[in-house]
C-alpha cells in the first residue's frame, strides 16, 4: 500500500468516525441536532 493510499484511508476512517460520533451525540441529545439545524438554516 502506498503512503498516499494509507493517508487517504486514514482520512476516510477519521471522517467516518466523526460522522458516527455526531450521529450518536444527536441520538443521545436531540436538542443539539435541532440547534445545529436551526443555526445552519437561519444563517
C-alpha angles and dihedrals in degrees: 000000000000121000090248092055090048091050092048091047092050091048092050091049091049093049091048090050092051092050092049092048092049091049090049091049091050090050092051094041111023092177088069091057092047092049091050092049091049091049092051095044098043099046 
